[in-house]
Amino acid sequence: MKKILILNGSPRKNGSTASLIKAFTDGAAASGNEVREAYIQGMDIKNCLGCDVCMKTHKGCVQKDNGMAKIYEDLAWCDTIVFASPVHFAYMTAQLRAVIDRMWAWFNLPGNFGAKRKAVLISTSRGGDYTAIIQQYGMYAMLGWEDIGHILGAGKENEAKALGASIK
């Protein structure tokens, strides 16, 4: 059984990205995996201050917002992370980007930078161009994580369910 964390960066609770997440979750759960979803839009998460205290002290982030505290707990718990976001001006949403920036504090805690994870990208776009969001998602390689798949485009629920079911 795998422990999967979905970081849902969509500002729309019931949009195309949510439909793909649901299908992915159904497939993953059917394979015996445990799935947690963080709907970022509804969480108290501040932007990174760029203060570097986390890097200098290795004691975590100076900001104590409860949304990011929950995500830090989920990062420690999971072995697979799904980055889910519609394309906004070519990139991930600001909501998801804020979480990714704040993850820097978690990586600076002792023992976390080398923590191996698997990563998935789920994205939708009105224009169909995923070039920039795929490049942005490429951070998984910098972290030494394994990319196990992408679902790019609305209406691909069958593919999303199959990808979720393939995680074992």
FIZA-543713 format. One line per 4 residues: number of its first residue (from 1); their letters; for each residue x, z, y of N, C-alpha, C. Coordinates in Angstrom, 3 decimals, m for minus. Last residue first. Layout:
! FIZA-543713
NUM	a	X:Z:Y:X:Z:Y:X:Z:Y; ...
//
This chain:
! FIZA-543713
168	kisa	1.232:m6.731:0.875:1.158:m5.773:m0.242:2.395:m4.913:m0.281; m0.544:m9.139:2.454:0.365:m8.019:2.706:0.161:m6.973:1.621; m2.527:m10.954:2.016:m1.217:m11.231:1.407:m0.229:m10.081:1.585; m4.707:m10.209:3.520:m4.758:m9.940:2.068:m3.391:m10.137:1.424
164	glak	m3.927:m11.206:6.036:m4.091:m9.777:5.831:m4.043:m9.407:4.354; m4.032:m13.955:5.417:m2.762:m13.341:5.799:m2.838:m11.828:5.613; m6.779:m14.243:4.862:m5.791:m14.517:3.806:m4.438:m13.887:4.151; m7.855:m13.656:7.373:m8.204:m12.808:6.229:m7.179:m12.997:5.110
160	aene	m6.770:m15.770:8.851:m6.451:m14.389:9.212:m6.729:m13.451:8.042; m7.970:m17.973:7.616:m6.517:m17.836:7.576:m6.093:m16.400:7.879; m10.640:m17.403:8.295:m10.246:m17.507:6.879:m8.741:m17.353:6.711; m10.566:m17.488:11.120:m10.825:m16.233:10.430:m10.426:m16.279:8.960
156	kgag	m10.033:m19.261:13.194:m9.183:m19.271:11.995:m9.329:m17.961:11.210; m11.262:m19.285:15.648:m11.938:m19.931:14.533:m11.140:m19.962:13.245; m8.463:m19.720:17.864:m9.788:m19.188:17.551:m10.372:m19.947:16.364; m4.983:m19.495:17.175:m6.174:m20.281:17.460:m7.458:m19.615:17.016
152	lihg	m2.681:m18.608:14.991:m2.750:m19.132:16.348:m3.982:m20.003:16.492; m1.193:m16.279:13.242:m2.505:m16.919:13.291:m2.676:m17.325:14.742; 1.860:m15.967:11.499:1.158:m16.164:12.767:m0.234:m16.706:12.472; 4.128:m13.848:9.583:3.107:m14.848:9.820:2.491:m14.841:11.205
148	idew	6.166:m12.082:9.290:5.451:m12.469:8.067:4.267:m13.384:8.343; 9.344:m11.411:10.374:8.107:m12.099:10.760:7.403:m12.539:9.479; 11.001:m8.371:10.219:10.672:m9.592:9.486:9.336:m10.151:9.974; 13.310:m7.027:12.668:12.065:m7.017:11.904:11.849:m8.360:11.224
144	glma	15.369:m6.709:14.401:15.695:m6.788:12.984:14.466:m6.742:12.092; 14.861:m6.887:17.031:14.697:m5.565:16.440:15.067:m5.540:14.955; 15.081:m9.568:17.499:16.044:m8.688:18.161:16.028:m7.297:17.522; 12.790:m10.407:16.153:14.112:m10.749:15.605:15.195:m9.848:16.201
140	ymgy	10.729:m9.581:17.824:10.817:m8.992:16.480:12.211:m9.239:15.885; 10.783:m11.142:20.046:11.471:m9.844:20.143:11.623:m9.217:18.773; 9.173:m13.344:19.849:10.482:m13.408:19.206:11.291:m12.132:19.306; 7.043:m13.212:21.529:6.922:m12.501:20.262:8.266:m12.462:19.524
136	qqii	7.945:m15.066:23.416:7.851:m13.658:23.774:7.792:m12.792:22.519; 7.654:m17.425:21.941:8.985:m17.018:22.415:8.999:m15.534:22.756; 4.891:m17.387:21.631:5.744:m17.325:20.437:7.157:m16.908:20.831; 4.125:m17.680:24.261:3.786:m16.425:23.583:4.601:m16.273:22.291
132	atyd	5.071:m20.284:24.843:5.637:m19.116:25.535:5.327:m17.814:24.806; 3.541:m21.955:23.003:5.000:m21.989:23.113:5.569:m20.700:23.700; 0.914:m22.430:22.608:1.407:m21.113:22.203:2.920:m20.993:22.365; m1.773:m24.042:23.874:m0.313:m24.029:23.951:0.186:m22.607:23.696
128	ggrs	m4.553:m24.093:23.990:m3.904:m24.441:22.736:m2.390:m24.470:22.775; m6.236:m23.313:26.033:m5.491:m24.553:26.170:m4.761:m24.992:24.917; m7.302:m20.911:25.206:m8.218:m22.002:25.580:m7.494:m23.336:25.612; m6.064:m19.135:22.445:m5.774:m19.781:23.730:m6.805:m20.870:23.998
124	tsil	m5.003:m16.285:20.543:m5.968:m17.339:20.845:m5.649:m17.896:22.226; m3.025:m14.779:17.967:m3.255:m15.186:19.346:m4.305:m16.289:19.431; m1.051:m12.589:16.236:m2.389:m13.175:16.263:m2.685:m13.522:17.719; 1.860:m12.092:14.439:1.315:m12.485:15.734:m0.057:m13.105:15.522
120	vakr	3.514:m9.456:12.744:2.537:m10.548:12.701:2.109:m10.829:14.137; 6.306:m7.928:11.097:5.540:m8.259:12.294:4.663:m9.481:12.073; 7.683:m5.031:9.576:7.241:m6.420:9.453:6.343:m6.684:10.646; 10.576:m3.009:10.263:9.147:m3.261:10.265:8.921:m4.729:9.938
116	kagf	13.056:m0.521:10.187:12.615:m1.863:9.786:11.097:m1.926:9.751; 14.789:1.152:12.626:13.619:1.241:11.739:13.080:m0.157:11.449; 16.839:1.274:14.407:17.067:0.522:13.180:15.893:0.538:12.217; 15.721:2.944:16.362:16.078:1.565:16.680:16.276:0.723:15.428
112	ngpl	15.241:5.586:15.394:14.143:4.613:15.469:14.585:3.172:15.707; 17.272:7.506:15.420:16.854:6.923:14.149:15.803:5.833:14.225; 16.274:9.150:18.372:17.248:9.068:17.271:16.630:8.514:15.983; 14.594:6.964:20.615:14.613:8.238:19.903:15.566:8.108:18.717
108	nfwa	14.462:4.400:21.547:15.604:5.207:21.974:15.584:6.622:21.409; 12.060:3.433:20.701:13.267:2.907:20.055:14.503:3.720:20.415; 10.408:4.740:22.522:10.345:5.102:21.108:11.597:4.634:20.373; 11.062:3.386:24.889:11.315:4.828:24.793:11.315:5.280:23.335
104	wmrd	10.139:0.820:24.294:11.574:1.030:24.494:11.923:2.508:24.361; 7.439:0.782:24.446:8.019:1.008:23.121:9.524:1.252:23.208; 6.872:m0.055:26.991:6.942:1.396:26.758:7.477:1.724:25.376; 6.755:m2.822:26.579:7.778:m2.257:27.463:7.966:m0.766:27.212
100	ivar	4.503:m2.908:24.888:5.806:m3.360:24.396:6.931:m2.790:25.261; 2.529:m2.005:26.670:2.839:m1.248:25.456:4.221:m1.622:24.932; 2.577:m4.073:28.561:2.866:m2.697:28.985:3.242:m1.839:27.778; 1.778:m6.243:26.990:3.140:m6.225:27.531:3.531:m4.819:27.974
96	lqat	m0.884:m5.673:26.574:0.049:m5.620:25.447:1.484:m5.545:25.945; m1.800:m5.944:29.267:m2.068:m4.736:28.493:m1.062:m4.601:27.349; m1.167:m8.511:30.007:m0.457:m7.406:30.659:m0.643:m6.111:29.877; m1.044:m10.675:27.110:m1.726:m10.009:28.208:m0.858:m8.892:28.790
92	myaf	1.556:m13.102:26.580:0.715:m11.997:26.130:0.041:m11.376:27.347; 1.439:m16.288:28.454:2.068:m15.150:27.784:1.039:m14.172:27.212; 0.113:m18.289:29.894:1.154:m18.679:28.939:1.691:m17.523:28.091; m2.004:m16.950:31.160:m0.946:m17.585:31.941:0.307:m17.784:31.100
88	hvps	m2.607:m15.442:28.235:m2.962:m15.336:29.652:m1.796:m15.878:30.461; m3.748:m15.751:25.012:m2.754:m16.261:25.952:m3.329:m16.139:27.365; m4.767:m12.697:23.414:m5.025:m14.053:23.880:m3.896:m14.470:24.822; m3.088:m10.885:20.874:m3.326:m11.109:22.295:m3.783:m12.537:22.543
84	afvi	m1.548:m8.654:18.762:m2.725:m9.504:18.924:m3.057:m9.644:20.408; 0.818:m7.909:16.549:0.696:m8.099:17.986:m0.435:m9.104:18.194; 1.020:m5.661:14.013:0.365:m6.903:14.409:0.247:m6.901:15.929; 3.475:m4.240:12.009:2.839:m4.243:13.326:2.290:m5.631:13.611
80	tdcw	4.139:m2.155:9.269:3.805:m3.512:9.716:3.083:m3.405:11.055; 4.455:0.443:8.817:5.571:m0.395:8.391:5.331:m1.859:8.764; 3.579:3.446:10.762:3.373:2.109:10.186:4.653:1.468:9.657; 4.291:5.939:11.949:3.507:5.890:10.715:3.581:4.524:10.018
76	alde	5.544:5.424:14.337:6.275:6.190:13.333:5.603:6.079:11.966; 3.444:4.128:15.615:4.693:3.401:15.344:5.513:4.113:14.281; 1.616:6.217:15.895:1.297:5.112:14.991:2.523:4.268:14.663; 2.928:7.765:17.835:2.629:8.333:16.511:2.378:7.223:15.491
72	yika	2.883:5.892:19.943:4.167:6.373:19.410:3.983:6.976:18.021; 0.108:5.738:20.350:0.820:4.566:19.834:2.194:4.969:19.291; m0.336:8.310:21.402:m0.982:7.910:20.147:m0.252:6.704:19.536; 1.133:8.090:23.771:1.492:9.125:22.795:0.903:8.782:21.430
68	mgnd	m0.305:6.152:25.099:1.004:5.789:24.577:1.487:6.834:23.576; m2.595:7.700:25.704:m2.682:6.439:24.968:m1.358:6.051:24.341; m1.770:9.893:27.276:m2.207:10.114:25.891:m2.333:8.830:25.085; 1.275:9.984:29.073:m0.091:9.465:28.974:m0.530:9.487:27.509
64	kqvc	3.681:11.034:30.242:2.958:11.713:29.172:1.489:11.270:29.122; 6.874:9.784:30.961:5.433:9.711:31.207:4.693:10.293:29.996; 9.389:9.828:29.922:9.039:10.900:30.858:7.543:10.908:31.158; 9.849:9.135:26.447:9.426:8.714:27.781:9.059:9.917:28.647
60	gkht	12.641:10.442:24.508:11.336:9.829:24.723:11.060:9.538:26.188; 15.190:11.351:24.383:14.130:12.333:24.164:12.737:11.754:24.427; 17.564:10.142:25.140:17.068:9.935:23.772:16.013:10.973:23.396; 18.665:10.066:27.670:18.474:11.376:27.030:18.095:11.279:25.560
56	kmcv	18.945:7.358:28.370:20.024:8.314:28.677:19.896:9.605:27.888; 16.580:6.147:27.600:17.837:5.623:27.086:18.987:6.627:27.273; 14.692:7.571:29.032:14.599:7.512:27.563:15.912:7.065:26.939; 15.447:7.018:31.637:15.609:8.386:31.142:15.571:8.387:29.617
52	dcgl	15.027:4.525:32.815:16.088:4.647:31.810:16.327:6.070:31.315; 13.033:3.715:34.515:13.916:4.801:34.968:15.112:5.029:34.033; 10.953:1.961:34.283:12.309:1.416:34.336:13.337:2.451:34.754; 8.377:2.714:33.925:8.959:2.977:35.240:10.348:2.357:35.386
48	cnki	5.827:0.895:32.280:7.176:1.441:32.240:7.711:1.594:33.660; 2.400:1.742:33.042:3.508:0.792:32.949:4.841:1.538:32.898; 0.307:3.856:31.007:0.928:3.483:32.275:2.034:2.461:32.019; m2.644:4.075:29.377:m1.249:3.652:29.197:m0.718:3.175:30.544
44	dmgq	m5.328:5.080:27.907:m4.565:5.513:29.080:m3.092:5.209:28.829; m7.306:2.384:26.538:m6.395:3.520:26.411:m5.704:3.826:27.739; m8.774:0.045:26.340:m9.501:1.297:26.494:m8.625:2.540:26.448; m6.871:m1.933:25.909:m7.660:m1.973:27.141:m8.363:m0.629:27.391
40	iyae	m5.945:m1.500:23.270:m5.147:m1.074:24.413:m5.957:m0.998:25.703; m6.904:m0.391:20.461:m7.509:m1.279:21.459:m6.977:m0.835:22.823; m5.183:m0.198:17.658:m5.125:0.375:18.995:m5.703:m0.660:19.948; m6.079:0.302:14.324:m6.094:m0.614:15.468:m6.062:0.185:16.758
36	rven	m4.751:0.635:11.103:m5.148:1.301:12.339:m5.091:0.270:13.455; m5.170:0.357:7.645:m5.052:m0.343:8.924:m5.540:0.558:10.051; m3.765:0.327:4.464:m4.397:1.161:5.488:m4.124:0.504:6.838; m4.463:m1.894:1.703:m3.656:m1.428:2.826:m4.469:m0.533:3.755
32	gsaa	m5.853:m3.103:m0.349:m5.467:m1.702:m0.492:m4.616:m1.144:0.629; m6.838:m5.562:0.089:m5.617:m5.493:m0.719:m5.086:m4.069:m0.841; m8.877:m5.059:1.832:m9.240:m5.478:0.474:m8.037:m5.446:m0.466; m7.415:m4.628:4.155:m8.070:m3.490:3.500:m8.441:m3.826:2.059
28	agdt	m6.642:m7.269:4.740:m5.630:m6.241:4.492:m6.225:m5.050:3.748; m9.148:m8.523:5.152:m8.241:m8.979:4.095:m7.221:m7.922:3.727; m10.111:m7.019:7.340:m10.883:m7.112:6.100:m9.990:m7.524:4.931; m8.089:m7.569:9.231:m8.294:m6.201:8.745:m9.068:m6.196:7.437
24	faki	m8.547:m10.321:9.657:m7.249:m9.854:9.164:m7.394:m8.463:8.538; m11.155:m10.179:10.726:m10.903:m10.915:9.488:m9.584:m10.464:8.855; m10.628:m8.657:13.061:m11.574:m8.177:12.049:m11.331:m8.860:10.708; m8.873:m10.375:14.413:m8.417:m9.044:13.987:m9.324:m8.511:12.889
20	lsat	m10.570:m12.512:14.964:m9.426:m12.716:14.073:m8.893:m11.383:13.552; m12.320:m11.203:16.728:m12.843:m11.818:15.505:m11.722:m12.057:14.493; m10.613:m10.501:18.821:m11.254:m9.446:18.021:m11.789:m9.998:16.706; m10.078:m13.033:19.850:m8.983:m12.259:19.269:m9.550:m11.159:18.375
16	sgnk	m12.599:m13.756:20.886:m12.003:m14.509:19.771:m10.879:m13.745:19.085; m14.171:m10.596:21.790:m13.815:m11.998:21.962:m13.216:m12.615:20.702; m14.973:m7.949:22.277:m15.650:m8.747:21.251:m15.356:m10.242:21.375; m13.395:m6.857:24.303:m13.573:m6.110:23.068:m14.165:m6.964:21.944
12	rpsg	m10.991:m8.302:26.221:m12.372:m8.481:25.755:m12.530:m7.841:24.386; m8.322:m8.018:26.615:m9.197:m7.255:27.505:m10.669:m7.353:27.100; m6.176:m7.657:23.816:m7.230:m8.423:24.472:m8.042:m7.542:25.416; m4.225:m6.410:22.314:m4.010:m6.554:23.746:m5.080:m7.332:24.473
8	nlil	m3.986:m4.366:19.758:m4.955:m5.330:20.289:m4.844:m5.354:21.805; m1.887:m3.831:17.385:m1.887:m3.615:18.824:m2.747:m4.714:19.440; m2.326:m2.465:14.311:m2.697:m3.624:15.121:m2.724:m3.199:16.579; m0.359:m1.374:11.730:m0.808:m1.045:13.078:m1.101:m2.340:13.814
4	ikkm	m0.536:m0.608:8.338:m0.538:m1.681:9.333:m1.111:m1.177:10.652; 1.072:0.243:5.575:0.431:0.877:6.721:0.584:m0.072:7.900; 0.526:m0.832:2.190:1.231:m0.882:3.467:0.394:m0.191:4.535; 0.830:0.000:m1.184:0.000:0.000:0.000:0.876:0.000:1.249
//
